[in-house]
Amino acid sequence: MRFLTRATIAAAIGAGATALVAIFSRGRLADAPVRGRLAPDAVGTALSAAAFVIALGAFAWLGRSIAPDAGSGRAALGAGAFAGALTGLASAIAQSLALADYLQGVLANYAVPEEFLFFALGAYIVIAVAVTAVIGAVVSYAGWYRRPGRPR
């Protein structure tokens, strides 16, 4: 893939922002009770939204950065899908590791087997990879399509 370096940079930016949110969430959940409802967290919500916008910006940058070298939108779609899948994988693993202890404590209250968490987090990782691959492809293509100097 000709655009592997740029796709990896975009993935690192998106995954890094999401991993920071996961670390923040782990710290907030360390003191949270495993029984009862969690209070809404405006700071966590704002950080999650910011990480999402940062990832979208990285995917758009990817599309624009490969536009001069790519003859068609297929390259932007492929590079975006790769970057999105890599972002989803790294982000979902970071989130799963950060939240596993808290979720294990919650599940222990309901007599759910310990193996359930492993399969639930595994399914979450698979879904996150698929969803972010689609988002990465679409946003990178949009960045490629809306590039400056494109004939209209």
C-alpha positions as a printed NumPy array, in Angstrom:
array([[  0.   ,   0.   ,   0.   ],
       [  1.513,   3.301,  -1.11 ],
       [ -0.146,   5.291,   1.636],
       [  0.655,   3.031,   4.583],
       [  2.707,   5.613,   6.49 ],
       [  0.043,   8.305,   6.254],
       [ -2.711,   5.834,   7.144],
       [ -0.731,   4.709,  10.178],
       [ -0.209,   8.315,  11.281],
       [ -3.947,   9.008,  11.002],
       [ -4.697,   5.837,  12.968],
       [ -2.193,   6.764,  15.675],
       [ -3.776,  10.199,  16.078],
       [ -7.314,   8.795,  16.369],
       [ -6.335,   5.881,  18.593],
       [ -4.155,   8.07 ,  20.797],
       [ -7.011,  10.469,  21.5  ],
       [ -9.363,   7.601,  22.3  ],
       [ -6.794,   5.848,  24.49 ],
       [ -6.409,   9.025,  26.55 ],
       [-10.18 ,   9.066,  27.094],
       [-10.019,   5.411,  28.173],
       [ -7.307,   6.213,  30.717],
       [ -9.388,   9.12 ,  32.013],
       [-12.456,   6.872,  32.279],
       [-10.517,   4.23 ,  34.165],
       [ -9.489,   6.814,  36.73 ],
       [-13.052,   8.058,  37.117],
       [-14.455,   4.532,  37.457],
       [-11.862,   3.493,  40.034],
       [-13.897,   5.217,  42.737],
       [-17.325,   4.49 ,  41.274],
       [-19.607,   2.017,  43.033],
       [-20.281,  -1.193,  41.14 ],
       [-23.899,  -1.132,  42.29 ],
       [-26.412,   1.507,  41.319],
       [-26.5  ,   4.027,  38.543],
       [-23.5  ,   6.038,  37.496],
       [-23.936,   9.786,  37.487],
       [-23.658,  11.455,  34.093],
       [-20.128,  12.651,  33.448],
       [-20.025,  15.868,  31.421],
       [-16.223,  15.909,  31.325],
       [-16.013,  12.334,  30.054],
       [-18.66 ,  13.043,  27.439],
       [-16.833,  16.158,  26.247],
       [-13.519,  14.281,  26.078],
       [-15.144,  11.445,  24.11 ],
       [-16.653,  13.928,  21.654],
       [-13.284,  15.667,  21.287],
       [-11.538,  12.331,  20.618],
       [-14.159,  11.51 ,  17.969],
       [-13.642,  14.882,  16.258],
       [ -9.863,  14.421,  16.379],
       [-10.202,  10.999,  14.723],
       [-12.498,  12.432,  12.043],
       [ -9.977,  15.189,  11.412],
       [ -7.183,  12.65 ,  11.074],
       [ -9.181,  10.647,   8.521],
       [-10.038,  13.808,   6.553],
       [ -6.367,  14.793,   6.62 ],
       [ -5.496,  11.346,   5.287],
       [ -7.827,  11.772,   2.315],
       [ -6.499,  15.228,   1.535],
       [ -2.865,  14.187,   1.943],
       [ -3.089,  11.349,  -0.547],
       [ -5.157,  13.311,  -3.072],
       [ -2.164,  14.589,  -5.084],
       [ -0.783,  11.035,  -5.403],
       [ -4.063,   9.151,  -5.864],
       [ -5.674,   8.978,  -9.249],
       [ -9.044,   7.863,  -7.961],
       [-11.078,   7.787,  -4.789],
       [-10.369,   4.078,  -4.329],
       [ -7.026,   4.847,  -2.752],
       [ -8.693,   7.16 ,  -0.24 ],
       [-11.313,   4.512,   0.531],
       [ -8.704,   1.799,   1.034],
       [ -6.33 ,   3.909,   3.095],
       [ -9.22 ,   5.245,   5.173],
       [-10.604,   1.77 ,   5.809],
       [ -7.17 ,   0.557,   6.879],
       [ -6.602,   3.566,   9.149],
       [-10.108,   3.229,  10.569],
       [ -9.7  ,  -0.471,  11.292],
       [ -6.352,   0.148,  12.969],
       [ -7.83 ,   3.008,  14.992],
       [-10.783,   0.854,  16.04 ],
       [ -8.552,  -2.035,  17.039],
       [ -6.177,   0.062,  19.138],
       [ -8.976,   2.135,  20.67 ],
       [-11.207,  -0.817,  21.524],
       [ -8.326,  -2.74 ,  23.098],
       [ -7.359,   0.315,  25.176],
       [-10.956,   0.835,  26.275],
       [-11.427,  -2.852,  27.061],
       [ -8.292,  -2.969,  29.183],
       [ -9.164,   0.277,  30.95 ],
       [-12.721,  -0.754,  31.82 ],
       [-12.299,  -4.497,  32.405],
       [-11.821,  -4.266,  36.182],
       [-14.893,  -2.11 ,  36.692],
       [-17.031,  -4.278,  34.425],
       [-15.82 ,  -7.433,  36.174],
       [-16.964,  -5.952,  39.485],
       [-20.369,  -5.109,  38.046],
       [-20.834,  -8.576,  36.571],
       [-19.811, -10.244,  39.846],
       [-22.919,  -8.717,  41.449],
       [-25.132, -10.539,  38.964],
       [-23.512, -13.989,  39.171],
       [-22.425, -13.809,  35.538],
       [-19.576, -16.189,  34.676],
       [-16.178, -14.5  ,  34.343],
       [-15.843, -15.798,  30.775],
       [-18.757, -13.63 ,  29.677],
       [-16.686, -10.451,  29.986],
       [-13.983, -11.885,  27.727],
       [-16.502, -12.691,  24.997],
       [-18.4  ,  -9.406,  25.424],
       [-15.232,  -7.331,  25.143],
       [-14.079,  -9.451,  22.203],
       [-17.362,  -8.762,  20.411],
       [-16.98 ,  -5.06 ,  21.236],
       [-13.517,  -5.036,  19.653],
       [-14.771,  -6.726,  16.475],
       [-17.68 ,  -4.301,  16.155],
       [-15.437,  -1.287,  16.837],
       [-12.994,  -2.369,  14.116],
       [-15.804,  -2.76 ,  11.568],
       [-17.504,   0.521,  12.422],
       [-14.342,   2.603,  12.455],
       [-13.179,   1.033,   9.19 ],
       [-16.376,   2.275,   7.543],
       [-16.084,   5.709,   9.18 ],
       [-12.422,   5.975,   8.185],
       [-13.179,   5.035,   4.573],
       [-16.084,   7.475,   4.25 ],
       [-14.32 ,  10.423,   5.894],
       [-11.067,   9.822,   4.002],
       [-12.974,   9.671,   0.743],
       [-14.744,  12.91 ,   1.667],
       [-11.358,  14.485,   2.388],
       [-10.079,  13.282,  -0.968],
       [-13.196,  14.48 ,  -2.775],
       [-13.239,  17.927,  -1.118],
       [ -9.516,  18.52 ,  -1.592],
       [ -8.368,  21.998,  -2.575],
       [ -7.843,  22.493,  -6.289],
       [-10.163,  19.664,  -7.304],
       [-11.884,  20.362, -10.61 ],
       [-15.586,  20.949, -10.031]])
